[in-house]
């Protein structure tokens, strides 16, 4: 988080004093650092300079079109999981020929639109999806390029809700079925198999699960080769974790180096689908303390941000650092639970945080660039937060704060 730093006890994002920003744009608001975003993406690209590669940012992590536009300008591809994400990438200036369509439930209309704009590849997750794609491509007189996403039955050692590589998960094709399916593909005239894909989960902090998955992918590539099925790429997905609290994930450079070493004998293009590792530590969430409620049992700091704004603590029991915008010197600290106004006991942003607080203080919730705004909602009829992009000494409002009237603008009463 080096692009968010204290100077004279005041927290800055790049060259912008966040206290001043909050006074101007209000809270809650998401704040992103352009420098951090670009630095993370370039860490992947530079580490892969010696290897034929493609970096396809996972749009689900943060889909704001300003963020996508910055990545497109860097030359990034995109990993999408819905037609909404497809249209966002196109609106942001993304190249359709750098788009990969993942996900287990692609609808007919989504497939049609993806073929219409000419995306690079579909990651296929079942035989029924494969046959649907072939039928739609035939109707459109096209040949769809695909990868088979395999499920390697690897324990990613992450939260069960974001593990995707075990047999009990809904994702991917079991390895033993992939070879059978690849032979069937040879009889499908509107499908071209160009790759093998694998994604075993998110927020992985160890290299071993990645290596185990790659080994199984390489074994399958060799089996394909023996059947005269020649591929163009290996897609190893994403999943590299970031540090929220006490985790010690490998750096992007270490992660890429380990994977490239494992793939050193493979001439195939390697595709990465990073999301969290690109945007998580490029974003923070600003929130204002509304009330301090102190009881004999617990101290609460009730803030203007809630689980509808940041779902990760409620959904995953996630821990994210919470810092004051102004560091108070020589003042008493207390242990607080930082909670929101939503009518749920799960509505907390952090528990047992030692802080010196007063009403109207503003706090920064760290490492919220990924799965923050993109998972937010209007629960309790709360307008969603503004999004701000910092670029050195300038800031841009890249998403206006919603108004209450926005919440019911698509609704109507009946006679």
QUIMOUR-V930811 format. One record per run of one state. SS is the DSSP state (hx for helix, st for strand, lp for the rest). FROM is the first residue (numbers start at 1). LEN is the number of residues. If there is no record, write none. Layout:
ss = [SS SS]
from = [FROM FROM]
len = [LEN LEN]
//
This chain:
ss = [lp st lp st lp st hx lp st hx lp st hx lp hx lp st lp hx lp hx st lp hx lp st lp hx lp st lp hx st lp st hx lp st lp st lp st lp hx lp st lp st lp hx lp st lp hx st lp st lp hx lp st lp st lp st lp st lp st lp hx lp hx lp st lp st lp hx lp]
from = [1 4 8 10 14 16 18 26 29 34 48 53 59 62 65 75 77 81 83 92 96 99 102 108 118 121 125 127 140 144 152 160 163 164 173 175 186 191 198 201 202 204 205 208 227 233 236 240 241 252 263 269 273 276 283 295 299 304 312 317 322 325 326 327 334 340 348 356 362 366 373 376 379 382 386 392 394 400 404 408]
len = [3 4 2 4 2 2 8 3 5 14 5 6 3 3 10 2 4 2 9 4 3 3 6 10 3 4 2 13 4 8 8 3 1 9 2 11 5 7 3 1 2 1 3 19 6 3 4 1 11 11 6 4 3 7 12 4 5 8 5 5 3 1 1 7 6 8 8 6 4 7 3 3 3 4 6 2 6 4 4 8]
//
